[in-house]
């Protein structure tokens, strides 16, 4: 996403901007699930897959749950 920003800033600067936004932004899960089912409502054969990924970045544990 940072590479396609309409900005004169570098991609690294845009990436930091995205990271700051995401760190302070809380997205309600009910809104996310409603969005998923609206955009996928055309599909009759829908398969949702849940995946949990754990990473270690320095001393920080990073846990990402994907649907």
C-alpha positions, 0 to 999 in steps of 0.5 A, spaced: 500 500 500 505 504 501 508 504 494 501 506 491 500 512 495 499 519 491 504 522 495 511 525 494 514 522 500 518 515 500 515 508 501 518 508 507 515 514 510 508 512 507 509 505 511 510 508 517 504 513 516 500 506 515 503 503 521 501 509 526 494 509 523 493 502 524 496 502 531 491 507 533 485 504 529 480 500 532 476 496 528 469 493 531 469 485 529 461 486 528 463 491 522 468 486 519 464 480 519 458 484 516 463 487 510 465 480 509 459 477 508 456 483 504 462 482 499 462 475 498 454 474 498 454 473 491 458 466 492 454 460 493 460 455 495 463 459 500 469 456 505 472 461 510 478 459 513 481 461 520 489 461 521 493 464 527 500 466 525 505 467 531 511 471 529 517 473 534 520 480 532 526 482 537 523 481 544 515 482 541 511 477 540 506 478 534 500 474 533 495 475 527 488 472 526 486 471 519 479 469 516 
